[in-house]
């Protein structure tokens, strides 16, 4: 799964890197080294502009944790931060968005945790690891987005609508697989246009875009358990610490 990630790339850089044609500079998010469920996150998606009728590629914030349009309330969104690539086209919560509302969620990298058993007077705990692209570029995570309407608020009130997103995950490979059996599924640059195109609605064709990344894509390092608390943030969360389990790159030579 992907339960926390890092997002510090500026919106200006994301506009250039992902071919965005529509972004309102007043929409901004602070850099975060500890993005958690229900936080606002950057997304890139394509929708028709209501004024011009043209399809535009937009950079906009969405709340992390998808709330289906048919949900009675938004409280379940925190449990829908991930969707499995193997079943995303079938699950009632995701299949409509998979066909019509796809996006990418750019990140610097993400965290996973590995249990460390008790021993030598130490209590059992979970060791966090930070995984990020070796290339240094952004991790372009495949995602879905959805709109949920609060029926207690007038439809023309912006507060009536909640826009949310989920990250699609797949089987982990090589470096990522040392830490967890699942990982975010990334969209290859050559597939980005097809993935974001809302007119591309064929499930079989869309599923062919969900490639498992190459095994050498991620670098891995152990980091402080300070990241375990969503209250902690800042670049120091990425500092390497001694590796108790030998899953990091340095421990493997």
C-alpha positions in Angstrom: 0.0 0.0 0.0 1.0 3.7 0.0 -0.1 5.3 3.2 2.2 8.4 3.4 4.2 10.2 0.8 6.4 13.3 0.2 5.3 16.2 -2.0 7.7 19.1 -2.3 7.9 19.8 -6.0 6.7 23.3 -6.8 3.5 23.7 -8.8 5.4 25.7 -11.3 7.7 22.7 -11.9 4.8 20.3 -12.1 3.2 22.5 -14.7 6.3 22.1 -16.9 7.0 18.5 -16.2 3.5 17.2 -16.8 2.3 19.4 -19.6 -0.3 21.3 -17.6 -2.3 23.9 -19.5 -4.5 25.2 -16.7 -3.5 26.1 -13.2 -4.6 29.0 -11.0 -1.6 30.3 -9.1 -3.8 31.2 -6.1 -4.3 27.4 -5.6 -1.2 26.4 -3.7 -0.2 23.8 -1.2 2.7 23.9 1.2 5.5 21.4 0.7 5.0 18.4 2.8 7.4 15.6 3.9 4.6 13.7 5.6 1.5 13.7 3.4 -1.2 11.7 5.2 -4.8 10.5 4.4 -7.4 13.3 4.1 -4.6 15.8 3.3 -4.9 17.9 0.2 -2.6 16.7 -2.5 -1.6 17.9 -6.0 -3.2 16.1 -8.9 -3.1 16.4 -12.7 -6.2 15.6 -14.6 -8.0 16.5 -17.8 -11.5 18.0 -18.0 -13.5 20.1 -20.5 -13.4 23.8 -19.7 -17.0 24.9 -19.2 -16.3 28.4 -20.8 -14.3 27.4 -23.9 -15.5 23.8 -24.4 -11.9 22.7 -24.8 -10.2 19.8 -23.0 -7.6 21.2 -20.6 -4.9 19.5 -18.5 -5.3 20.9 -15.0 -3.2 21.0 -11.9 -5.4 21.1 -8.9 -5.6 20.0 -5.2 -7.7 17.0 -4.3 -8.3 15.5 -0.8 -6.5 12.1 -0.5 -9.0 9.3 0.2 -11.7 8.7 -2.5 -15.3 9.3 -1.6 -17.7 7.6 -4.1 -20.4 9.9 -5.5 -23.0 7.6 -4.0 -21.6 7.6 -0.5 -24.0 8.8 2.3 -21.2 10.8 3.9 -17.5 11.5 3.3 -16.3 9.7 6.4 -15.1 6.5 4.6 -12.6 8.4 2.4 -9.7 7.9 4.8 -10.0 4.1 4.2 -9.9 4.5 0.4 -6.5 6.0 -0.1 -5.4 3.0 -2.3 -7.1 1.0 -5.1 -5.6 -2.3 -6.3 -4.7 -2.3 -10.0 -5.9 -5.9 -10.3 -9.5 -5.1 -9.3 -9.8 -1.3 -9.8 -12.0 -1.8 -12.8 -14.4 -4.0 -10.9 -14.9 -2.5 -7.4 -18.1 -0.4 -7.1 -16.2 2.3 -5.3 -13.7 2.8 -8.1 -15.0 1.4 -11.4 -16.9 4.6 -12.5 -13.8 6.7 -11.8 -11.6 4.2 -13.6 -13.6 4.6 -16.7 -14.1 8.4 -16.6 -12.0 10.2 -14.0 -8.4 9.3 -14.0 -5.5 11.4 -12.8 -1.9 11.3 -11.6 -0.7 12.3 -8.2 3.0 13.5 -8.3 5.2 12.7 -5.4 8.9 12.8 -4.5 8.7 9.4 -2.9 6.7 7.4 -0.3 7.1 5.6 3.1 6.5 2.0 4.1 6.9 0.3 7.5 8.5 -3.0 8.4 7.9 -4.7 11.9 11.0 -5.0 14.0 10.6 -7.7 16.7 11.3 -7.2 20.3 14.8 -8.1 21.5 17.9 -6.9 23.5 15.6 -5.0 25.9 13.9 -3.3 23.0 10.1 -3.2 22.4 8.7 -4.3 19.1 8.2 -1.4 16.7 7.7 -0.6 13.0 10.7 0.8 11.1 9.8 3.3 8.4 11.6 3.3 5.1 11.6 6.1 2.4 11.4 4.9 -1.2 12.0 7.3 -4.1 12.9 7.2 -7.8 16.6 6.7 -8.4 16.4 9.2 -11.2 15.6 12.0 -8.8 12.5 12.9 -10.8 8.9 12.9 -9.5 7.0 9.7 -8.9 3.9 10.0 -11.2 1.4 7.8 -9.3 -1.6 6.6 -11.2 -4.8 7.8 -9.5 -8.5 8.2 -9.7 -10.6 11.1 -8.6 -14.3 11.6 -7.7 -16.8 14.3 -6.8 -19.1 13.9 -3.8 -22.0 16.3 -3.2 -23.2 17.4 0.3 -26.9 17.4 -0.2 -27.4 19.7 2.8 -25.7 22.6 1.0 -27.1 24.4 -2.1 -25.6 22.9 -5.3 -24.3 26.3 -6.5 -22.3 26.7 -3.2 -18.6 25.6 -3.7 -18.8 24.0 -0.2 -21.4 21.5 -1.6 -18.7 19.6 -3.5 -15.8 17.5 -2.2 -13.2 16.4 -4.7 -11.1 13.4 -3.6 -8.6 11.0 -5.0 -7.0 7.5 -4.5 -3.6 6.0 -5.5 -3.5 2.8 -7.6 -1.1 0.2 -6.2 0.4 -2.9 -7.7 2.7 -5.8 -6.8 6.1 -4.5 -5.6 9.3 -5.3 -7.4 12.9 -5.6 -6.4 13.9 -2.7 -4.1 10.4 -1.8 -3.1 9.5 -5.5 -2.6 12.2 -5.8 0.1 10.0 -3.4 2.2 6.4 -4.2 1.3 4.5 -6.4 -1.1 2.6 -3.4 -2.7 3.8 -0.2 -4.2 2.3 2.8 -6.0 1.7 2.1 -9.7 3.4 4.8 -11.9 2.3 5.9 -15.3 5.0 5.9 -17.9 5.6 9.2 -19.8 4.5 7.6 -23.1 1.2 6.5 -21.5 0.3 9.8 -19.7 -1.8 11.3 -22.5 -3.9 8.1 -22.9 -4.3 7.7 -19.1 -5.6 11.2 -18.6 -7.8 11.3 -21.7 -11.5 11.2 -20.4 -12.7 10.0 -23.8 -10.6 6.8 -23.4 -13.2 4.6 -21.6 -12.3 1.0 -22.7 -11.4 -0.9 -19.6 -9.2 -3.4 -21.4 -7.2 -0.6 -23.1 -6.9 1.3 -19.8 -5.7 -1.7 -17.9 -2.9 -2.2 -20.5 -1.6 1.2 -19.3 -1.1 -0.1 -15.8 2.5 -1.5 -16.2 4.4 -2.8 -13.3 7.5 -0.5 -12.9 11.0 -1.9 -13.6 12.7 -3.5 -10.6 15.5 -0.9 -10.3 13.3 2.1 -10.1 13.4 2.8 -6.4 16.1 3.7 -3.9 15.4 2.7 -0.3 16.7 4.1 3.0 15.6 3.8 6.7 14.4 7.0 8.3 13.4 8.1 11.8 10.3 6.9 13.5 9.4 10.6 13.8 7.5 10.1 10.5 5.1 7.8 12.3 3.3 10.9 13.7 1.4 13.0 11.2 2.2 16.0 13.4 5.8 15.8 12.4 7.0 17.4 9.1 10.1 18.8 7.5 13.0 17.7 5.4 14.7 16.1 8.4 12.2 13.2 8.2 14.2 12.0 5.1 17.5 11.7 7.0 18.9 8.2 7.0 19.2 6.3 10.3 20.8 3.0 11.1 19.0 0.1 9.4 17.8 -2.5 11.9 16.7 -5.0 9.2 19.1 -4.5 6.3 16.4 -3.5 3.8 18.0 -0.2 2.8 20.4 0.2 -0.1 23.5 1.0 2.0 23.0 -2.2 4.1 23.0 -4.2 0.8 26.2 -2.7 -0.5 
